């Protein structure tokens, strides 16, 4: 089964959903047969490169400070209940994530995609890291063991810019209005951060849809027999207690 997960590293619901996806896979009996692909979706591509605080961004969008505090406090509590601690959704700085996504695409080509995505979520929401400039992103790349020179070449040549943009167009074509956005086997979509139980149920539905249990064929007529074999065929003797 294939799971495609669109997200942005500055989206707090995305970081939570990434964690819940891992929790759901730990409980999913067919997890070894699941391929998870992370895809890019930039939620604030026009933010200034120097960054802006979450509190200021709420104000810019006309959201009262009390409403923002209530929303993000609830989100932080939900993350904590799922084992994500610390998880700073409110007191942090956000910035444009184009370079971060291009690095993540490079990491995926190196076979380090899932690891790099999770590490970047934890760096941002757990440590309050800013990952908007080339220097920030390359420092992170070195920390997780990626080749800094190769990563720098990928960023400076913008080798993955078209791929990042294509990811977002594909999500929007499939009906995404934001992130996180999760697609299972190209047939089922989940918008937003759903609970681990809901995600696990969706995975089970997708798996069973693709791997239906064999069922007896419908009979169009029954011949007569006396229990074993007769002129019209052979029947299986009834089992004791049936």
N, C-alpha and C positions, 0 to 999 in steps of 0.2 A: 504494500500500500504506500502511496506517495502523499506526503503532507507538505503543502507549500505555505509558508508563513511570511506574510508581508508585515514589516514593522519599521520603526524609526527609533534610534537609540535615545532620543530625547523625549519620546512618548512614554510616560510612566505606566500606562496600561499595557504597552508593548513589552516592557521589561517584566511586568507581572505575568503576562501571558506566556512569555518565553519560559519562565520558571514553571508555570502550571503545565505547559506542554511536556516538560521533563518529568514532572510528577505523574502525569497521566501515562506516559510511556513506561514508567516504572511499574505501573499497575496493569498494563495492557499485555495480555498473554501472547500476542503476536508481535511484540515489539521488535524482535530480531528481523522481521520482514517489513519493517516500516522505514522508508527513506524520507528524512526531513530536509527540505530545502528552504533556506532563508532567502527572502527577497526584499528589495529596498522600496520604501515608501517614505518620502520626505514630507513631513507635516508642516514645517515652517522653513521652506527654502529661502525666503527673503529676509531672514534675520540678519542683523549686522555681524560681520566677521568677529568683532570684538565681543559679541554676546550680549545678552540682556537677561535680567533676573526674571524668574517666574512671576514674582509679585508685580513687577513692572509690566510684564506681558499681559497679565490679567487686567491691569488698569487700562492698557492700550485697547483691549477688547471690550471695555466697558463692564467688566465683571466686578461687583463689589468685593472688597477685601474679605468681608465676613463669609461671603459665599465661597470664595476661593479657598479660604482656610478650612471651611467645613468639608468641601469636596476633597481636598488633598489630604486632610487628616484622616478621612475615612479610607482613602486609597492606601495611605501608609499603614493604617491598622490592618487592612486586608492583606497587604504584603507581609506584615509581621506575622499574622496568623498562619500564613503559608510557609513561614520559615525564612523570609527575606528580611534580614536585619543587618545593618540599618538600611533604610530605604527612604531617601530624601526626595520627595516629589515636589515639595513647596520651596524649601530654602536651597535653591540651586540656580545656576546660570545656564541658559540655553543659547545655542548658536546654530548656524547653518551646518548641515551634516553631509553635504555633497562629498567632501574629501573622506569623511569617515566611511561612507557607503562604498566609495571606490576602493578604499583599503580592505573593507570586508569582502568585496568581490574578488580582490587579489588573494586574500586569505583562503577563500573558498576554492580557488584554482590550485592552491597549495595543499588542499585536503584538510584545511584547518577552519572551515567556515563556521560550523556550529560552536566550536570552542571559542572562536574569536568574537562571535556575536554575544555569547553569554558573558565573556570577559569584559566586553565593552559596556554592556548593560550594568554590570557590577561596578565598573570603574566610575561610570557616570552617576548612578543612583546610590551606590554604596559609599563612594569616596568624594562625590561632587566634582569629578574631573571634567575639565573643559577639553573638548576634542574637536575644535573647529578649524584650527590652523594646520598648515602642513607640519610645522614643528611639533604641535600637540599630537597629531595622528602618528607621525613617525616615531615619536617617543613611546607611544603605546605599542606600536608594532614591534619595537625592539624588546619591550618588556615581556611580550608573550612569545618571543622566540622567532619572529619572522625576520627574514633577511632585510636589514634596514636599507641597504643600497638598492636592492630589487624593488622594495616597496616605494622608495623615493622615485625610482624611474617610472613606476606605474602611475604615481600621482602627478609627476611633472609632465608626462606625456599624455595624461588623461586617458589612459588605455581603457579604462572601465566606465567612462562617463556615459557612453551610449547604452551600455548594458544596464546601468543604474536607471537611466531614463526609461528604457524598455520595460523594466520590471514594473515601474509605476504605471505606465500605460496599460500593461496587461491587467493589473489589479483593477484599474478603473473600467476596463472593458468587461471584466467579470462582475462588476457591480459594486466595487469598493467605493465608499465615500470618505474613507479615512483609514487609520490604522489603530489597532492591529486588525488584520484580515487574514483568515485562515481557510484554505481550500483543501478538502480531502478527496483524493483520487480524481480530481477534476470534476466532481459531481455534487459535492456538498460544500456550502460556504458558512463560515461563522464570522459575524461582524462583531468587533469589540472584544473585550476580555471576558470570556465566560469562565464559570467555575471549573475546577478540575473534574468534578463529577460530570458536568455537562460535556466537557471535552472528551472524556473517556467514553461516554454514551455515544457521542457522535462518531468517534473512532470505531466503536463496535458496530454501529449501523453501517458505516461505510465498508467495513471488512465483510460483514455478513451479506451485504448487497453484492459484493464482488466475488464472494465464495459461498454461494447458497448450498445448503445441505441437500444431498440427493433425496428425491421424493419418489414414492412408487408411481408408476405410470397409471393413468386412469383406465379402468377396465370397461370395455364395451360389451362384454357378455361373459357369462360363467358357464362352463360345462359341468356335467354331473360326474361325480366320482364317489366311491364308497370309503374314502380315507387314504388309500394309497394310490394304486393305479387302476384305471378303468379304460373303457374304449375312447373316452374324451380327454384323457390326460392324467397326470399324477399330481396329487395334493400332498402338502406337508402335513404329517400327523399333528394334531393339537399338542402343545406342550403341557405338561402337568401344571395344574393350577390356572390355566388360561381359559 
